[in-house]
Amino acid sequence: MGLLTFALAAAGAGGAVVAAPVVLGVVGFTSAGIAAGSYAASMMSAAAVANGGGVAAGSVVALLQSAGMAGLSGAATAAVGSVGGAAGGLVAALI
């Protein structure tokens, strides 16, 4: 593993962890709840229709809403960092 691979993997991991809360807010998962008229609102509507009127606990929409309101947990931060690091490593392998 070369220095470039290590640098891009580290940049990908750090960038993903920093970007995740911003991206959640942009799509509508805010600290005040799901923003009206947003992509998150349409996801919540589709999930509620598919589930007979409510969003199921533990569903993707519920997890994203929780992350948007309270921030990422330690496990979620590790997962996002791992995916970002893998993406950075993949970019380095392609260069």
MMTF fields as JSON, N, C-alpha, C and O atoms, coordinates in Angstrom:
{
  "mmtfVersion": "1.0.0",
  "mmtfProducer": "UNKNOWN",
  "numBonds": 379,
  "numAtoms": 380,
  "numGroups": 95,
  "numChains": 1,
  "numModels": 1,
  "chainsPerModel": [1],
  "groupsPerChain": [95],
  "chainIdList": ["A"],
  "bondAtomList": [4, 2, 8, 6, 12, 10, 16, 14, 20, 18, 24, 22, 28, 26, 32, 30, 36, 34, 40, 38, 44, 42, 48, 46, 52, 50, 56, 54, 60, 58, 64, 62, 68, 66, 72, 70, 76, 74, 80, 78, 84, 82, 88, 86, 92, 90, 96, 94, 100, 98, 104, 102, 108, 106, 112, 110, 116, 114, 120, 118, 124, 122, 128, 126, 132, 130, 136, 134, 140, 138, 144, 142, 148, 146, 152, 150, 156, 154, 160, 158, 164, 162, 168, 166, 172, 170, 176, 174, 180, 178, 184, 182, 188, 186, 192, 190, 196, 194, 200, 198, 204, 202, 208, 206, 212, 210, 216, 214, 220, 218, 224, 222, 228, 226, 232, 230, 236, 234, 240, 238, 244, 242, 248, 246, 252, 250, 256, 254, 260, 258, 264, 262, 268, 266, 272, 270, 276, 274, 280, 278, 284, 282, 288, 286, 292, 290, 296, 294, 300, 298, 304, 302, 308, 306, 312, 310, 316, 314, 320, 318, 324, 322, 328, 326, 332, 330, 336, 334, 340, 338, 344, 342, 348, 346, 352, 350, 356, 354, 360, 358, 364, 362, 368, 366, 372, 370, 376, 374],
  "bondOrderList": [1, 1, 1, 1, 1, 1, 1, 1, 1, 1, 1, 1, 1, 1, 1, 1, 1, 1, 1, 1, 1, 1, 1, 1, 1, 1, 1, 1, 1, 1, 1, 1, 1, 1, 1, 1, 1, 1, 1, 1, 1, 1, 1, 1, 1, 1, 1, 1, 1, 1, 1, 1, 1, 1, 1, 1, 1, 1, 1, 1, 1, 1, 1, 1, 1, 1, 1, 1, 1, 1, 1, 1, 1, 1, 1, 1, 1, 1, 1, 1, 1, 1, 1, 1, 1, 1, 1, 1, 1, 1, 1, 1, 1, 1],
  "groupList": [{"groupName": "MET", "atomNameList": ["N", "CA", "C", "O"], "elementList": ["N", "C", "C", "O"], "formalChargeList": [0, 0, 0, 0], "bondAtomList": [1, 0, 2, 1, 3, 2], "bondOrderList": [1, 1, 2], "singleLetterCode": "M", "chemCompType": "L-PEPTIDE LINKING"}, {"groupName": "GLY", "atomNameList": ["N", "CA", "C", "O"], "elementList": ["N", "C", "C", "O"], "formalChargeList": [0, 0, 0, 0], "bondAtomList": [1, 0, 2, 1, 3, 2], "bondOrderList": [1, 1, 2], "singleLetterCode": "G", "chemCompType": "PEPTIDE LINKING"}, {"groupName": "LEU", "atomNameList": ["N", "CA", "C", "O"], "elementList": ["N", "C", "C", "O"], "formalChargeList": [0, 0, 0, 0], "bondAtomList": [1, 0, 2, 1, 3, 2], "bondOrderList": [1, 1, 2], "singleLetterCode": "L", "chemCompType": "L-PEPTIDE LINKING"}, {"groupName": "THR", "atomNameList": ["N", "CA", "C", "O"], "elementList": ["N", "C", "C", "O"], "formalChargeList": [0, 0, 0, 0], "bondAtomList": [1, 0, 2, 1, 3, 2], "bondOrderList": [1, 1, 2], "singleLetterCode": "T", "chemCompType": "L-PEPTIDE LINKING"}, {"groupName": "PHE", "atomNameList": ["N", "CA", "C", "O"], "elementList": ["N", "C", "C", "O"], "formalChargeList": [0, 0, 0, 0], "bondAtomList": [1, 0, 2, 1, 3, 2], "bondOrderList": [1, 1, 2], "singleLetterCode": "F", "chemCompType": "L-PEPTIDE LINKING"}, {"groupName": "ALA", "atomNameList": ["N", "CA", "C", "O"], "elementList": ["N", "C", "C", "O"], "formalChargeList": [0, 0, 0, 0], "bondAtomList": [1, 0, 2, 1, 3, 2], "bondOrderList": [1, 1, 2], "singleLetterCode": "A", "chemCompType": "L-PEPTIDE LINKING"}, {"groupName": "VAL", "atomNameList": ["N", "CA", "C", "O"], "elementList": ["N", "C", "C", "O"], "formalChargeList": [0, 0, 0, 0], "bondAtomList": [1, 0, 2, 1, 3, 2], "bondOrderList": [1, 1, 2], "singleLetterCode": "V", "chemCompType": "L-PEPTIDE LINKING"}, {"groupName": "PRO", "atomNameList": ["N", "CA", "C", "O"], "elementList": ["N", "C", "C", "O"], "formalChargeList": [0, 0, 0, 0], "bondAtomList": [1, 0, 2, 1, 3, 2], "bondOrderList": [1, 1, 2], "singleLetterCode": "P", "chemCompType": "L-PEPTIDE LINKING"}, {"groupName": "SER", "atomNameList": ["N", "CA", "C", "O"], "elementList": ["N", "C", "C", "O"], "formalChargeList": [0, 0, 0, 0], "bondAtomList": [1, 0, 2, 1, 3, 2], "bondOrderList": [1, 1, 2], "singleLetterCode": "S", "chemCompType": "L-PEPTIDE LINKING"}, {"groupName": "ILE", "atomNameList": ["N", "CA", "C", "O"], "elementList": ["N", "C", "C", "O"], "formalChargeList": [0, 0, 0, 0], "bondAtomList": [1, 0, 2, 1, 3, 2], "bondOrderList": [1, 1, 2], "singleLetterCode": "I", "chemCompType": "L-PEPTIDE LINKING"}, {"groupName": "TYR", "atomNameList": ["N", "CA", "C", "O"], "elementList": ["N", "C", "C", "O"], "formalChargeList": [0, 0, 0, 0], "bondAtomList": [1, 0, 2, 1, 3, 2], "bondOrderList": [1, 1, 2], "singleLetterCode": "Y", "chemCompType": "L-PEPTIDE LINKING"}, {"groupName": "ASN", "atomNameList": ["N", "CA", "C", "O"], "elementList": ["N", "C", "C", "O"], "formalChargeList": [0, 0, 0, 0], "bondAtomList": [1, 0, 2, 1, 3, 2], "bondOrderList": [1, 1, 2], "singleLetterCode": "N", "chemCompType": "L-PEPTIDE LINKING"}, {"groupName": "GLN", "atomNameList": ["N", "CA", "C", "O"], "elementList": ["N", "C", "C", "O"], "formalChargeList": [0, 0, 0, 0], "bondAtomList": [1, 0, 2, 1, 3, 2], "bondOrderList": [1, 1, 2], "singleLetterCode": "Q", "chemCompType": "L-PEPTIDE LINKING"}],
  "groupTypeList": [0, 1, 2, 2, 3, 4, 5, 2, 5, 5, 5, 1, 5, 1, 1, 5, 6, 6, 5, 5, 7, 6, 6, 2, 1, 6, 6, 1, 4, 3, 8, 5, 1, 9, 5, 5, 1, 8, 10, 5, 5, 8, 0, 0, 8, 5, 5, 5, 6, 5, 11, 1, 1, 1, 6, 5, 5, 1, 8, 6, 6, 5, 2, 2, 12, 8, 5, 1, 0, 5, 1, 2, 8, 1, 5, 5, 3, 5, 5, 6, 1, 8, 6, 1, 1, 5, 5, 1, 1, 2, 6, 5, 5, 2, 9],
  "groupIdList": [1, 2, 3, 4, 5, 6, 7, 8, 9, 10, 11, 12, 13, 14, 15, 16, 17, 18, 19, 20, 21, 22, 23, 24, 25, 26, 27, 28, 29, 30, 31, 32, 33, 34, 35, 36, 37, 38, 39, 40, 41, 42, 43, 44, 45, 46, 47, 48, 49, 50, 51, 52, 53, 54, 55, 56, 57, 58, 59, 60, 61, 62, 63, 64, 65, 66, 67, 68, 69, 70, 71, 72, 73, 74, 75, 76, 77, 78, 79, 80, 81, 82, 83, 84, 85, 86, 87, 88, 89, 90, 91, 92, 93, 94, 95],
  "secStructList": [7, 7, 2, 2, 2, 2, 2, 2, 2, 2, 2, 2, 2, 2, 2, 2, 2, 2, 2, 2, 2, 2, 2, 2, 2, 2, 2, 6, 3, 3, 6, 6, 3, 3, 7, 6, 6, 1, 2, 2, 2, 2, 2, 2, 2, 2, 2, 2, 2, 2, 6, 6, 1, 1, 7, 7, 6, 6, 1, 2, 2, 2, 2, 2, 2, 2, 2, 2, 2, 2, 7, 7, 7, 2, 2, 2, 2, 2, 2, 2, 2, 2, 2, 2, 2, 2, 2, 2, 2, 2, 2, 2, 2, 2, 7],
  "xCoordList": [0.86, 0.0, 0.897, 1.716, 0.738, 1.567, 1.04, -0.047, 1.832, 1.469, 0.22, -0.616, 0.088, -1.094, -2.357, -3.38, -2.292, -3.455, -3.854, -5.032, -2.849, -3.127, -3.732, -4.698, -3.166, -3.66, -5.089, -5.916, -5.386, -6.748, -7.753, -8.896, -7.347, -8.252, -8.546, -9.692, -7.533, -7.733, -8.606, -9.487, -8.357, -9.166, -10.62, -11.544, -10.813, -12.176, -12.908, -14.085, -12.218, -12.846, -13.206, -14.325, -12.262, -12.531, -13.591, -14.465, -13.507, -14.492, -15.896, -16.851, -16.033, -17.358, -17.962, -19.156, -17.137, -17.636, -18.066, -19.074, -17.318, -17.666, -18.881, -19.731, -18.97, -20.047, -21.39, -22.432, -21.396, -22.648, -23.709, -24.843, -23.402, -24.441, -24.919, -26.092, -24.014, -24.392, -25.353, -26.368, -25.027, -25.877, -27.249, -28.267, -27.283, -28.575, -29.435, -30.632, -28.84, -29.587, -30.073, -31.19, -29.24, -29.604, -30.803, -31.67, -30.872, -31.997, -33.239, -34.298, -33.127, -34.316, -34.387, -35.386, -33.366, -33.341, -32.638, -31.424, -33.399, -32.81, -32.94, -33.608, -32.281, -32.353, -33.745, -34.069, -34.568, -35.944, -36.944, -38.144, -36.46, -37.348, -37.236, -36.331, -38.15, -38.125, -38.718, -39.817, -37.974, -38.4, -39.52, -39.45, -40.549, -41.684, -41.241, -40.444, -41.749, -41.467, -40.098, -39.707, -39.369, -38.012, -38.022, -39.049, -36.842, -36.667, -36.967, -37.546, -36.568, -36.832, -38.337, -38.8, -39.089, -40.54, -41.168, -42.1, -40.659, -41.216, -40.828, -41.608, -39.622, -39.232, -40.138, -40.579, -40.412, -41.26, -42.675, -43.297, -43.179, -44.519, -44.589, -45.528, -43.6, -43.587, -43.48, -44.134, -42.655, -42.505, -43.8, -44.169, -44.494, -45.745, -46.823, -47.57, -46.902, -47.895, -47.605, -48.522, -46.337, -45.962, -46.184, -46.359, -46.178, -46.305, -47.689, -47.867, -48.646, -50.008, -50.275, -51.171, -49.524, -49.825, -48.776, -48.895, -47.765, -46.728, -45.359, -45.227, -44.362, -42.978, -42.514, -42.585, -42.048, -41.622, -40.351, -39.423, -40.322, -39.108, -37.989, -38.196, -36.805, -35.671, -35.576, -34.634, -36.539, -36.479, -35.409, -34.898, -35.077, -34.067, -34.481, -33.661, -35.749, -36.232, -36.113, -35.694, -36.469, -36.372, -34.923, -34.633, -34.023, -32.605, -32.021, -31.261, -32.365, -31.878, -32.456, -31.76, -33.731, -34.345, -33.639, -33.369, -33.345, -32.634, -31.248, -30.825, -30.543, -29.204, -29.277, -28.405, -30.3, -30.461, -30.768, -30.324, -31.52, -31.902, -30.818, -30.551, -30.196, -29.262, -27.811, -26.914, -27.563, -26.202, -25.913, -26.715, -24.772, -24.402, -23.882, -23.143, -24.271, -23.739, -22.301, -21.817, -21.632, -20.266, -20.185, -19.279, -21.136, -21.148, -21.435, -20.828, -22.354, -22.671, -21.483, -21.194, -20.798, -19.61, -18.539, -17.892, -18.352, -17.372, -17.764, -16.909, -19.043, -19.505, -19.315, -18.835, -19.689, -19.533, -18.053, -17.682, -17.216, -15.778, -15.195, -14.328, -15.669, -15.185, -15.557, -14.738, -16.777, -17.211, -16.431, -16.005, -16.247, -15.468, -14.027, -13.451, -13.439, -12.069, -11.943, -10.977, -12.922, -12.908, -13.041, -12.381, -13.902, -14.046, -12.754, -12.359, -12.091, -10.808, -9.762, -8.986, -9.728, -8.798, -9.068, -8.138, -10.338, -10.708, -10.25, -9.739, -10.44, -9.978, -8.466, -7.958, -7.75, -6.292, -5.887, -4.902, -6.638, -6.325, -6.568, -5.897, -7.514, -7.829, -6.857, -6.732, -6.165, -5.235, -3.932, -3.021],
  "yCoordList": [-1.173, 0.0, 1.225, 1.408, 2.053, 3.231, 4.408, 4.366, 5.437, 6.649, 7.3, 7.81, 7.288, 7.865, 7.121, 7.744, 5.809, 5.013, 5.342, 5.527, 5.411, 5.74, 7.134, 7.333, 8.095, 9.477, 9.591, 10.257, 8.954, 9.037, 8.286, 8.722, 7.172, 6.443, 7.283, 7.341, 7.931, 8.78, 9.983, 10.358, 10.584, 11.732, 11.317, 12.048, 10.148, 9.66, 9.394, 9.73, 8.79, 8.491, 9.778, 9.926, 10.705, 11.973, 12.799, 13.381, 12.846, 13.608, 13.066, 13.835, 11.759, 11.146, 11.445, 11.722, 11.389, 11.649, 13.105, 13.393, 14.021, 15.443, 15.746, 16.55, 15.111, 15.413, 14.797, 15.329, 13.703, 12.99, 13.885, 13.9, 14.629, 15.489, 16.588, 16.96, 17.1, 18.14, 17.574, 18.191, 16.404, 15.768, 15.437, 15.629, 14.942, 14.651, 15.905, 15.853, 17.022, 18.276, 18.749, 19.251, 18.593, 19.045, 18.273, 18.86, 16.976, 16.186, 16.298, 15.79, 16.961, 17.234, 16.58, 16.747, 15.84, 15.246, 16.231, 16.151, 17.167, 18.253, 17.98, 17.037, 18.835, 18.68, 18.996, 18.619, 19.677, 19.979, 18.951, 19.074, 17.95, 16.936, 16.95, 17.57, 16.27, 16.192, 17.469, 17.881, 18.094, 19.353, 19.098, 18.176, 19.937, 19.813, 20.043, 20.942, 19.242, 19.395, 18.913, 19.129, 18.273, 17.822, 16.388, 15.71, 15.955, 14.566, 13.629, 12.558, 14.047, 13.241, 13.092, 12.032, 14.147, 14.085, 13.099, 12.375, 13.07, 12.119, 10.685, 9.756, 10.507, 9.175, 8.734, 7.586, 9.662, 9.333, 8.996, 8.067, 9.75, 9.485, 8.102, 7.347, 7.774, 6.464, 5.343, 4.309, 5.541, 4.515, 4.332, 3.207, 5.435, 5.35, 4.645, 3.821, 4.965, 4.314, 2.823, 2.006, 2.465, 1.059, 0.287, -0.932, 0.996, 0.332, 0.508, 0.255, 0.927, 1.033, 2.267, 2.24, 3.342, 4.589, 5.09, 6.217, 4.317, 4.765, 4.324, 3.386, 5.006, 4.64, 3.605, 3.835, 2.482, 1.394, 1.765, 2.342, 1.427, 1.632, 0.789, -0.373, 1.373, 0.662, 0.7, 0.151, 1.341, 1.451, 2.467, 3.193, 2.517, 3.454, 4.887, 5.69, 5.21, 6.566, 6.891, 7.993, 5.968, 6.198, 6.388, 7.254, 5.593, 5.722, 7.037, 7.68, 7.45, 8.717, 9.898, 10.885, 9.8, 10.861, 10.983, 12.091, 9.866, 9.873, 10.484, 11.28, 10.116, 10.671, 12.161, 12.917, 12.59, 14.015, 14.826, 15.968, 14.259, 14.988, 14.949, 15.967, 13.809, 13.651, 13.528, 13.511, 13.444, 13.233, 11.745, 10.905, 11.436, 10.045, 9.432, 10.072, 8.2, 7.469, 7.058, 7.237, 6.519, 6.045, 4.961, 4.958, 4.038, 2.948, 3.482, 3.032, 4.437, 5.014, 5.809, 5.767, 6.531, 7.273, 6.315, 6.59, 5.202, 4.203, 3.619, 3.42, 3.348, 2.781, 3.771, 3.402, 5.029, 6.049, 6.255, 6.379, 6.292, 6.426, 5.261, 5.443, 4.063, 2.869, 2.905, 2.583, 3.291, 3.374, 4.468, 4.278, 5.613, 6.684, 6.282, 6.602, 5.581, 5.103, 4.107, 4.144, 3.207, 2.231, 2.931, 2.559, 3.956, 4.701, 5.421, 5.443, 6.013, 6.662, 5.682, 5.985, 4.494, 3.46, 2.995, 2.719, 2.909, 2.509, 3.555, 3.22, 4.821, 5.898, 5.796, 5.936, 5.553, 5.434, 4.255, 4.337, 3.173, 2.002, 2.29, 1.718, 3.165, 3.504, 4.504, 4.612, 5.239, 6.281, 5.636, 6.332],
  "zCoordList": [0.0, 0.0, 0.0, 0.901, -1.007, -1.146, -0.342, 0.235, -0.327, 0.404, -0.178, 0.568, -1.505, -2.146, -1.732, -1.45, -1.696, -1.285, 0.147, 0.452, 1.021, 2.421, 2.544, 3.281, 1.826, 1.902, 1.393, 2.015, 0.275, -0.269, 0.596, 0.731, 1.179, 2.081, 3.32, 3.767, 3.876, 5.051, 4.71, 5.483, 3.546, 3.123, 2.892, 3.249, 2.298, 2.068, 3.364, 3.498, 4.321, 5.614, 6.344, 6.838, 6.412, 7.1, 6.403, 7.046, 5.09, 4.325, 4.476, 4.582, 4.488, 4.627, 5.997, 6.106, 7.036, 8.393, 8.527, 9.172, 7.929, 7.996, 7.131, 7.515, 5.971, 5.026, 5.409, 5.026, 6.145, 6.438, 7.091, 6.611, 8.159, 8.75, 7.8, 7.814, 6.984, 6.022, 4.987, 4.664, 4.474, 3.463, 4.049, 3.385, 5.285, 5.921, 5.994, 5.708, 6.373, 6.447, 5.094, 4.973, 4.073, 2.725, 2.194, 1.547, 2.453, 1.928, 2.806, 2.437, 3.971, 4.768, 6.128, 6.827, 6.534, 7.873, 8.8, 8.985, 9.387, 10.166, 11.666, 12.09, 12.454, 13.913, 14.446, 15.572, 13.664, 14.073, 13.554, 13.798, 12.845, 12.266, 10.749, 10.189, 10.096, 8.636, 8.058, 8.43, 7.141, 6.529, 5.52, 4.708, 5.592, 4.675, 3.238, 2.969, 2.323, 0.909, 0.476, -0.671, 1.355, 1.042, 0.521, 0.51, 0.092, -0.329, 0.85, 0.669, 2.054, 3.246, 3.486, 3.906, 3.22, 3.4, 2.419, 2.771, 1.19, 0.231, 0.6, 0.389, 1.153, 1.631, 2.774, 2.821, 3.701, 4.838, 4.377, 4.893, 3.407, 2.883, 2.244, 2.492, 1.425, 0.768, 1.786, 1.645, 2.82, 3.856, 4.633, 4.974, 4.916, 5.656, 4.834, 5.362, 3.558, 2.689, 2.599, 2.672, 2.441, 2.314, 3.602, 3.579, 4.73, 6.03, 6.645, 7.836, 5.877, 6.379, 7.235, 8.079, 7.04, 7.735, 8.702, 9.183, 9.008, 9.933, 9.457, 8.672, 9.938, 9.603, 10.618, 11.825, 10.132, 11.011, 11.766, 11.199, 13.046, 13.844, 13.26, 12.909, 13.156, 12.605, 11.096, 10.524, 10.435, 8.981, 8.59, 9.442, 7.321, 6.833, 7.143, 7.588, 6.91, 7.178, 8.666, 9.022, 9.522, 10.97, 11.407, 12.232, 10.867, 11.218, 10.729, 11.453, 9.507, 8.987, 9.754, 9.995, 10.14, 10.935, 12.28, 12.743, 12.899, 14.175, 14.028, 14.866, 12.968, 12.735, 12.451, 12.88, 11.737, 11.448, 12.683, 12.798, 13.61, 14.818, 15.889, 16.527, 16.096, 17.217, 16.774, 17.617, 15.485, 15.005, 14.88, 15.29, 14.317, 14.106, 15.398, 16.146, 15.652, 16.803, 16.508, 15.39, 17.49, 17.291, 16.237, 15.405, 16.275, 15.29, 13.893, 12.921, 13.787, 12.475, 11.941, 10.746, 12.82, 12.403, 11.888, 10.877, 12.576, 12.134, 10.778, 9.915, 10.592, 9.321, 8.183, 7.111, 8.409, 7.376, 7.055, 5.888, 8.077, 7.856, 7.089, 6.234, 7.39, 6.682, 5.208, 4.347, 4.925, 3.526, 2.797, 1.659, 3.457, 2.838, 2.607, 1.568, 3.569, 3.403, 2.277, 1.515, 2.162, 1.069, -0.276, -1.247, -0.329, -1.577, -1.941, -3.107, -0.939, -1.193, -1.661, -2.567, -1.049, -1.479, -2.898, -3.656, -3.255, -4.616, -5.628, -6.697, -5.276, -6.173, -6.35, -7.463, -5.257, -5.347, -6.232, -6.965, -6.164, -6.985, -8.467, -9.327, -8.767, -10.151, -10.759, -11.979, -9.874, -10.37, -10.823, -11.271]
}
